[in-house]
């Protein structure tokens, strides 16, 4: 299983803090996002990959970074402020 955790405004918009995905067929962050788009089409506008920051096991990652069973993938919107 891969635990996907949502933070900040993304958590509020999706209405959930975290979900778990079966890791079969998932090898990259992009695969996780594709799986989320398929299972939760209503989340598609919120999960636009160009607008997300990603961390795997508390380390910043890229969309082509590998994920494995047991990993925690965190998704959060870009940090803004002034």
Secondary structure by P-SEA (a helix, b strand, c coil): cbbbbbcaaaaaaaccccccccccccccaaaaaaaaaaaccccccccccccbbbbcccccccccccccccbbbbbbcccccc
